[in-house]
Amino acid sequence: MAQYWLLKTEPGDYSWSDLKRDGETEWDGVRAPAARRNLAAMKPGDLVLIYHTGSERAVRGVAMVTGLPYPDPEQPQGILVNVAWKRDLPRPVSLKKIKDSGLFPDWELVRLPRLSVVPVSEAQWQKVMEWGGANERLSPQSRP
């Protein structure tokens, strides 16, 4: 069964716009053991929220996992996964909006702000899509 995820990125290093321009990228640089475990659990077809860290702190768009995770040849115990641009969110969804809603106090995005790869529940996914102005229902089964 396909799942939902959230990947954090510093927009000065690699932004949502960079992924949109490139079409697909190898997601790397994940060092925390919990984040690596989450990355290793990804499967082709899983959908991913791309979240800008730093001063922006907002979900910017949706990507899709395009292959199985694989070892990072440049980082011992590192994991890589390929993700492809799927769609922009018409409105970025800020961390402030997510926190202020009070709907998801146990979401790792809220509880563990330094974790760079976090699972997303169906309810969290659908609420972010609603707040972001996504009209159609996106599910892991839908393809770009």
C-alpha positions as CSV (number, residue, x, y, z in Angstrom):
1,M,0.0,0.0,0.0
2,A,1.4,3.4,-1.0
3,Q,2.1,6.0,1.7
4,Y,2.5,9.8,2.1
5,W,5.7,11.5,3.2
6,L,7.2,14.9,3.8
7,L,10.7,15.8,2.8
8,K,12.4,19.0,4.2
9,T,14.8,21.0,2.2
10,E,16.7,24.3,2.7
11,P,15.6,26.3,-0.4
12,G,19.0,27.9,-0.7
13,D,20.5,24.4,-1.2
14,Y,17.8,22.8,-3.3
15,S,14.4,24.3,-3.6
16,W,11.0,23.3,-4.9
17,S,11.7,25.4,-8.0
18,D,14.9,23.4,-8.6
19,L,12.9,20.1,-8.5
20,K,10.3,21.6,-10.8
21,R,13.1,22.6,-13.3
22,D,14.9,19.3,-13.0
23,G,11.8,17.2,-13.1
24,E,13.4,14.5,-11.0
25,T,16.3,14.3,-8.5
26,E,18.2,12.0,-6.2
27,W,17.2,13.0,-2.6
28,D,20.3,12.9,-0.5
29,G,21.9,14.4,2.6
30,V,19.7,12.6,5.1
31,R,21.8,11.8,8.2
32,A,19.6,11.3,11.2
33,P,18.9,7.6,11.8
34,A,15.1,8.1,12.2
35,A,15.0,10.1,9.0
36,R,17.0,7.5,7.2
37,R,14.6,4.8,8.4
38,N,11.7,6.8,7.0
39,L,13.5,7.3,3.7
40,A,14.3,3.6,3.5
41,A,10.6,2.8,3.9
42,M,9.6,4.8,0.8
43,K,8.3,2.9,-2.2
44,P,7.7,3.8,-5.9
45,G,4.4,5.7,-6.2
46,D,4.4,7.1,-2.7
47,L,3.5,10.8,-2.7
48,V,5.7,13.4,-1.0
49,L,5.1,16.9,0.3
50,I,8.2,19.1,-0.3
51,Y,8.7,21.5,2.6
52,H,11.0,24.5,2.6
53,T,12.8,25.0,5.9
54,G,14.6,28.2,7.1
55,S,12.7,31.4,7.1
56,E,9.9,30.1,4.8
57,R,8.8,27.0,6.7
58,A,6.1,25.9,4.3
59,V,4.9,23.0,2.1
60,R,5.4,24.1,-1.5
61,G,4.4,21.2,-3.6
62,V,3.9,17.5,-4.3
63,A,6.5,15.0,-5.6
64,M,6.4,11.3,-6.2
65,V,8.9,8.6,-5.3
66,T,10.0,7.0,-8.6
67,G,12.1,4.1,-7.4
68,L,13.2,2.0,-4.5
69,P,15.7,3.5,-2.0
70,Y,19.3,2.6,-2.5
71,P,22.6,3.0,-0.8
72,D,24.4,6.4,-1.0
73,P,27.9,5.6,-2.4
74,E,29.3,8.8,-0.8
75,Q,27.9,8.4,2.7
76,P,28.3,5.3,4.8
77,Q,24.9,4.0,5.9
78,G,23.3,6.7,3.7
79,I,20.2,6.1,1.8
80,L,19.1,7.8,-1.5
81,V,15.7,7.9,-3.1
82,N,14.6,9.4,-6.4
83,V,11.6,11.8,-6.4
84,A,9.9,13.5,-9.3
85,W,8.0,16.8,-9.5
86,K,4.2,16.2,-9.6
87,R,2.5,19.5,-9.0
88,D,2.7,22.9,-7.3
89,L,0.4,23.8,-4.5
90,P,-1.5,27.0,-5.5
91,R,-0.9,28.3,-1.9
92,P,2.1,27.3,0.2
93,V,1.0,25.8,3.5
94,S,3.0,27.3,6.4
95,L,4.1,25.5,9.5
96,K,2.4,28.2,11.5
97,K,-1.0,27.3,9.8
98,I,-0.4,23.7,10.6
99,K,0.5,24.4,14.2
100,D,-2.2,27.0,14.8
101,S,-4.9,24.6,13.5
102,G,-4.3,22.4,16.5
103,L,-5.4,19.4,14.4
104,F,-2.1,17.5,14.4
105,P,-0.1,18.1,17.6
106,D,1.4,14.6,17.3
107,W,2.6,14.9,13.7
108,E,6.4,14.6,13.6
109,L,6.6,17.8,11.6
110,V,5.3,19.6,14.7
111,R,6.8,17.4,17.5
112,L,10.2,16.8,15.9
113,P,11.1,19.9,14.0
114,R,14.6,18.8,13.1
115,L,13.6,15.5,11.5
116,S,14.0,15.9,7.8
117,V,11.8,13.0,6.6
118,V,8.5,12.4,8.2
119,P,5.5,10.2,7.5
120,V,2.2,11.9,6.7
121,S,-1.2,10.4,7.6
122,E,-4.1,10.4,5.2
123,A,-5.9,13.1,7.3
124,Q,-2.8,15.3,7.4
125,W,-2.3,14.9,3.6
126,Q,-5.9,15.8,2.8
127,K,-5.8,18.8,5.1
128,V,-2.6,20.1,3.6
129,M,-4.0,19.6,0.1
130,E,-7.1,21.6,1.1
131,W,-5.2,24.4,2.7
132,G,-2.8,24.5,-0.3
133,G,-5.7,24.9,-2.8
134,A,-5.3,21.5,-4.5
135,N,-8.7,21.0,-6.2
136,E,-8.4,17.3,-7.2
137,R,-7.9,14.6,-4.7
138,L,-4.3,13.3,-5.0
139,S,-3.6,9.8,-3.9
140,P,-0.5,7.6,-4.2
141,Q,-2.3,5.7,-6.9
142,S,-2.6,8.7,-9.2
143,R,0.3,9.2,-11.6
144,P,1.8,12.4,-12.9
